[in-house]
Every structure is written in structure tokens, then in C-alpha cells.
Amino acid sequence: MGGTERETPRGLAVYFKGEWDMKFPKENTEPDTFYLHDGEDVRTDMMTVSDLFWYARTAEVEAVRLPYEGRHTSMLIILPRDRDGIHRLEDRLTIEWLDGLLAMGQVCDGTVTIPKFKFRSLCSVEKAMEGLGAGIALRPGADFTGMTTDEPLWILAAGHQAEIEVDEEGTVASAMTWFAPGNNGDEHEEPPPFTFVADHPFLFLIIERRSGMILFMGRVMDPREG
């Protein structure tokens, strides 16, 4: 048969499914306003639950941790205090900054309101590889002899796809990075109750408790996207 054969893309997939430790009562879900970054606003389903939650507040952000059943993992939501503050938050987000935020939170009574959301993202990662100095892997002459002894191998294309759905019951999330080869808690004084309303763009991270590993990270700019 004529033509050049191309190998099936190879990759690594991660899947996560977790039910909330404290589920959002469905009767509390109702349409409300979500303010977009550009100043517009939309109506979307907002979920509300009241219980004990880890909570932190600074001059720039509020953060709340929503544990999943078993409490081995949780979703950390970081909400800028300013409705247009999402990009400033992203600019300052580092592991050191995140560790500092996590160190200052406390567990207290609170009411949490967040939107239901579901979205999928798909992006190419070739530019990121070039920026990390791994661009040689994208060209003939790449050295993958530690992985295969077949014909010369390099990465023809690379991409990353992630999906997440958050509702009253919990979270389902998956992520896959693929490559297409070509040949030829401290104790504190009881804090006051808090109210956390994620009614404008925010960041979220799904974190494994024991290791502190970030399993998924993203931002919600418009909960209607999906």
C-alpha cells in the first residue's frame, strides 16, 4: 500500500471522580447572576451549601476548600476579591504563594455558593515544549533510543485535553496529554462564620491531601461554557 504510515498517538490519561463530602442540596440550586471579566453578566445555576469548611481571606482573594468523600482530595477555589482580578491572580500564582495561602486558612462555619459548570479544553503544547528547551524532540534527530530501538523517532505533534464537570453531587474530571510520533492544619481561635459567593471568574485546583499534589487546575471565566 502506498503512502507513509503514521503511528497511533500515544499518551498519558488521568481520570478523577469524587462525590462531595458535604453535597450541595439540589433544592438550594437556583439561577443567579455571574459577572464576566468583560463587565457583562449572565444567568446561571448557582449551588449553595452550609457547613464547616476550610476558609482563608486576604486583601486580594478569598479561598475555600470543598472536600470530597473520604477527605483524601479536595477542590480549592480561589476567588479574587475584585470581579476583574482573575488575571492579576494568575500572574502571582506560584507554589510559594499557594503554600502561604494554605497556611493561613481556618476551619469554620460558612455558606458556600458556586456555579455548576462543565467545560472541555484542547490545546497544542509544541510551543511550551520549545520554551522549555525540549524543541529538539519535535524534529528529526531527536534521541529516543532509551525508549525504543526502532527507526529514528521524534514527536510530530503534541496536545493536552481536559474535561471537568461540577454539580451538586461532586466532580468528574479527566485529562490526557498525547504525543503523535513520526518516523522517517493548626488550631486557632474560633473564627466567625463566612459567606463565600463565587459569582465572578475564579481559579480551582483539585488537590490530594497527603502529598499536596495538584491533580487538576483550571479557571472558570463563564460557567455556561461547555
N, C-alpha and C positions, 0 to 999 in steps of 0.2 A: 504493500500500500504506500502510495506516495505521501509526501509531506513530512513535517517534523513532529515527533511525538513530544508531548508535554506531560510531565508527571502531575499526579493529583496533588493539590495543595496540602501541605502538612501544617499542623498547628497544635496549640495547647488551649484547651477549653476549661473554664471554671464555671461551676453551677452552684447556686445558693438558693435555698428555700427555707424561710423561717416564719413561724407564727409569732405574733406579738405576745409578750408575757402578760401585758395588760391590753386586751383588744379594745379597739375603738367601737363603742356601741353604735350599731347601724342606725338606730333611731336618732342619734346625735348628728348624723351627716346631713348637711343641707347646703344649698347653693349660697355662695357668698362672693365677695369681691377679692380678686387677686390683682395686685398692681404690678404691671410690667415695667421693665427697665426703661422703656422709652416714654414713660409717663401715661400711657394708656392703661385701662383696666378692663378686666374680663370677669365673667361669672363662671365659677367652677365649684365642684363639690368639695366642701371642707369637712374634715373629720375632727371630732373633739373627744378627749378622754381626760378624766381627772384621777390622779393617783399620786404615789410617791415616785419622783423622778430625780435623776442627777441633773443639776442645772447650774449654769455659770453665766455671769453677766459682766461685761466690761463697758468702757465708754464707746467702743466701736461695734461690739457684737453681743448677741445672746446665743447660748448653746444649750441643747437638751439632748439627753441620751435616752433612746427608746429601746429597752432590752427585748430580745427575742426569747421564746420559751426555752428554759434551761439556763438562761443568762450567760451562755458561753460567748454569744455575739450580741452586738447592739448596733443600732443606727444612731450616729451622732449627726445632729442637724445644727449647722452654724448659720445664723441669720444676722445679716448686717443690721445695725440699728437704723441706718438710713436706707430708704427704699431704693436709692440708686447706688448703693455701696458695694454691689457684688464684685465689680472689677477691682476695687481697692482691696477687698478681702482676698481675692485670688492673688493679687500682687504680693501680699505679705504672708501668704500661707507657706510655711516651712515646717519641717518636723519639729524644730526647736520651738516655734511659735505655738504649734499644736500641743506639744508637751506642756508648755506653760499654761495654756488654756485648761487642759485636763486637770492640772494640779490645783486649780483654784475653785473647782466646782464643788457643790454640796448636794446631798440628797434631801429633798424637801417636798412638801405638798405642792402640787401645781396642776394647772389646767393647760393642756397642750392642744393646739389646733393646727392641723397641717392639711394640705390638699391631697386628694387622691391623684396619683399621677402614673403614667406609663409612657415610656419612650424607648426608642432604639437609636443608636448612633453607629455610624460606619465611617471609618476614616483610613486613609493611607498613612503608613508610618515610614516611608522611604526617606522623607526629609528629616525626620527625627533621627534616623539611623546615621544619615550624613552628618548631622550636627553633633552626634556622639562619637564621631570618628570611625564609625563602622561602615562607611560607604564602600569600602573595598569588597564587602560581602555581596554587593549588588552588581558586581561586574565580573566578567570572565577574568580568571586569575585569582579568584578567592580561594583560600585554602581550607577546605572542609575534610581533609584527609583523616582527621580524628573522628569523624562521624561516618564516613563512607569511603570505600576504596574503588567505587565505580568511576565512570568517566568524570572529567572535571565538572564541578558543581558550583553554582552560585545562586543567589536569590534574585529571581526575576521580578517579583512584586511581593509586597507585604502589607497587611492591613489589620485593623482591630475593629471588632464589632462588639457592642454591649447592649443588653436589654435589661430593663427593670420595670417592675410593676408593684406599686404600693397601694394597698387598700386597707379596709378595716381589720382584716384577718392577719395581715402580715406582708411579707415581701418575697417576691420571686425575682432572682437576678441571674444573669448568665453573661459570660464574656469569653471571647475567643480571639486569640491573636494567631494569624495564619501567615504562612510563608509559601510562595509558589516558586519552586526551584526550576531552574532552566539548565540544560546540559548542551555538549556542544552544547485606794480610799482612806484619807484621815477623818477623825471625828471632829465635829465643830459644834458650836452653839447652834441651837435650833433656829434655822433661818425662817423668814416669813414666807407665806405661800406666794407663788408666782403665777403669772399668766403668760404663755408663750403662743404667739399667733404668727405663723409663717405665711403672711399674706403678700409677700413680695419675694423676688429671687433669692435663693439660698443655696448653700452647699450641703451635701450629705456624704457621709462616709460609713460604710459597714465595717466594723472593727471586731476582730477576735480578741476576747478578753485577756486570756493568759499571755499570749505572745505580743499583743498590741498590734498585730499585723492588720493592715488595711486591705480588705478583700475587694471592695468596690469603692469608687469615689466618683461623684458627679455633681452637677448643679441643675437646679430646676429654674428655668427662666420663664417658662409658660407651661403650666400643668396640663393644658389642653393638647400639647404636642404628643404625638404618638404614632 
